[in-house]
Amino acid sequence: MMEETAEQLQLENEIKTQAQVFLKDFNAELPESMELEYEGFYRRGFFVTKKRYAVIEDGEIIAKGLELVRRDWAPIVKETQEAVLMALLKEGDSKKAISEVKKVLKRIKKGDVENKELIIHTQINKPLGEYKQVGPHVVAAQIIEDHGIKVTRGTIIQYIIKKGKGSISQRAVPYEYSEGITYDKDYYINNQVIPAVGRIMEPLGYTKQDLQDLAVGEKQQSLDAFF
């Protein structure tokens, strides 16, 4: 982790002080029903768009709109994205960020991932018979109903994508019935991990192809050039 210098701490304290002065002066000019609030001081941040970003405060990642705060991405993906953000935002360590990605890709390829790390959550928002496009959560819900359990609007379906032939949707298996299945390594690498990590890596100059090369072990490139 990067050490803070006395000059950095002094600058941060000055920024915080001036922010409070600004708020006081600015709010004095606003109508009584309006007030600008101080949200926090962040040493580093990563912004994809104004509604999709991550910042760090007191050693914790605060994210909006990214996969790590969304339920429709597998836990292993959320944990990987958070580890990458922590390496970059807290430690400023690009090599560690790449190492985290490579470590997870290696685990997935080896089949060394538990089913609970691969669960995708999706909510059923209408009766199953009304779906015109049958997504993986609908297929998984139908399997649950085949076991005699009624699925209604609002039910959260937990499923895993198994290895096999056919579309991704047709290979969805409810988590509660997934014991003994072989998960689809390519799906979790190319449709889950790489897109989520790409949100962070690509703006730094790391392409989707670079990430795919990491998955097959063809590149040992780091992000040093971008810091």
N, C-alpha and C positions, 0 to 999 in steps of 0.2 A: 504494500500500500504506500502511496506517495505521502511523504512527510510534509506537514504544513509548516511554513516558515512564519517568523514573527511578523514579517511584512504582509503576508497573505491574511493572517488573522486580523491585523490592524485594518487592512483594506476591507475585509468582510464586515467588521464592526462598524466601519465608517459607512458602508453601503446600507446596512441595516438602520443605522441612525438617520441617515438622509431619507430613507424610505418612510420612516415614521414622520419626519418633518413634512415630506411631500404629502402624505395622507392627510395630515392635520390641515395643511393649507388648502389642499384640493377639496376636501370635504366641507370646509367652511364656505366654499362657493357653490355647493350643491343645494338643491331644495331639501327640506327637512326629511322628506320621504325617501331620499336617496343617500347611499353611503358606499364609498369605495373601501373594500376590506383588504387587509394584508393577508395573503395566503401562506407565504413561506419564502425562505431563502434557499436556493438550490445551487450547489456548486457546479453541477454538470447536468445536462439534459439532452435528450434525444427526441427530435420531432420529425414524424413522418408527415403529418398534417396537423392543423390546429386542434383537431379532435382525436388525434392518435399520437401519443407521446409517452415518454417515460422520463422522470426526474428522480434524483436521489436526495433524501433528506434524513439526516441523522443515521446514515447507514442503511436506510430502507428504500426500496424501489417503490415509487408511486407511479402507477401506469393508468392510462386512459385509452380505450379502444384497441389495445394490443391483445394478442392471443393469450397472454398469461392471465388476463382478467376475464376471459370469455370461457363459458362452459362447453362450447362446441369444439374444443380442441383437447386432445389427449393430455393427461397429466405430464407425461414425459416431454411433451412439446412445451408446455408452460414452464416446467422446471428448467429446460434447456434455454429458453428465451430469457428467463430471469437470471440464470447463471451468466449468460453472455452480457446482459445489461449490467450486472453487478461487476463483472470483470472490467468493463469499459468505463462505467460511470463512477464506481467507487475506487477502483484500483488503477484505472488508466492503463490496463495491461492487455494489449491487443493479442499477445501470444497466448495468454490464458483464455481469452475469448475463443480463439480458434481451437485450442486444446479441448475446451468444453464441448464444442460441436463435434469434433472428431471422436471424442470419447463416447458420446451418445450414438453417433452413427455406427461405430464399431459394435456397440452392444446390440443394436437392432439387427445388424447384419449377422451376428453370431447367434441370434435367437435367444439372447440372454436378457429378455425383458418379460416381466410378469404381466399377466393380462390386465391387472388393475391399473397398470401404468398406461394402458392403451385405450381406456374407455373414452368414448365420445358421448356427450350428453346432448340430446335434442328433445325439445318439447313437442308433443302432439297438440296442434292448435285447432283441429276439427275432426269430425268422425272419419275413421280410416277409409270408408267407402267414398268419401268426397274428394280424396286426393287424386288429381289428374296425373301428376307426376309422382311416381312412387320412389321416394328417396330411401336411403338406407335405414333411417329411423322408422319409416313406415313398414318396411320389410321386417325389421326386428320386432316391431309392435305386433305384426300379424303372427309371428312365431310365438310371441307371448300369449296371444289369444288362442292359438292352437293348443296351448298347454292348459287351457281352461281359465285363464286370468283375463278379466275384462280390462281393456284399455280405453280410457275416456279422454276427452279434451282436457288439456292441462297436465297430463301424465308426462313425466320426464323419462325418456327411454335411454338406457345405457347399453351401448353396443360396441362390438369390436369387428374389424374387417378381417376376415380369414383369407388364407391363401387358397387359390383355386381359379377355375374358369368362370367366365361370365362377367357381367358388369359389377362395379363396386357395390351398388345397391343390393344386388342379389347375393352378395357375400357377407352381408351384415348379420351378425349373430348377437343376440342379447347376452349381456355379460353374465347373467345368472345361468346361462346354458353354454358357456364358452370353455368349460374345463376340457382340456385335452386337444383343443383345436390348434392349428398352426397359423399364426398371424401372417398377414401379407407384409413382408418386409419392405417391398418396393413402395407400397401405398404409404406406409408410415414415414418412409424417408422422403419420397417425392411429393406427397400430398399433405404432409403434416409438418415434419421438421424443417425441410428446406424452405417452404413458403414463410414460415414463422421467423426463422433465422434470417431469411432474405430481407424481411422488413427492416432489419437493423444493418445487415452487412452491405446490401446493394447501394444505399446512399453513400457508403464509405468507399465505394469503388470495387466491391467484391461482387462479381456477377453470379447469376443463377448457375451458369456452367461451372464456375469455380467451386461452388458448393457441391454440385453433382460430382465433380472430380474428387472432392474430399471424400465423398461417400464411397468411391471406388478406390481411394488411396493413390490417385495419380498425381496429386499436388501436395506439397508441403509448404506452400506459400503462407506468409503471415500478413497481418494488417499493419505492420510497422510503418510502411510507406505513407499511411494515411493519417498519422498522428505527429 
